[in-house]
Amino acid sequence: MPTNRRDCGALRGYSGLDTKLEESVKEGTAIDANAYGAMQRARQSKGNSVVLHELYFDGLVPKLLDPKAELRAAIEKRFSSLDKWAGDFQASAKAAAGWAMLTYHPVTGKLYNVVSDEHAQGPLWMAAPLVVIDVYEHAFYIDYHNRKAEYIKKFMDHIDWPELNTRYRSASR
């Protein structure tokens, strides 16, 4: 486990691939089409992994806070109540093998709970992640073993609502 969350394999992998791809463009060096496609997909997956982990960790607090009025109102408008959203979010997280997110979509102006079982698949295009939970086994197994549902329930008590309201305000402008 990295001591600094920014010092992770995904970030190193992303940076290495980004450098190789950038160098090939600048130097005019052709890369075999299959290798190029694989590098592009791997860079996207590793880059998304880094972003999702940052959003996950930055969206947590040690103790439960109340949701800010602005985001709470948006959740209640879309899901009828905070409890109904929480139930759907937890169901999404239980069904996911990788990530579950509450996202805001700027085209529809709606909130969506979405799942992504791979870093490069699942989220809606252009959607801004607000709440992000890592449900890959590495995120909970040491503390919760195979009790994924317990981890998800506990996660709900550590959501940084002020941070998420800032994300929502920024995304919904």
Helices and strands as residue ranges (DSSP letters): H 9-27, H 33-58, H 69-79, H 82-95, E 99-105, E 110-116, E 128-134, H 137-144, H 148-155, G 156-158, H 161-171
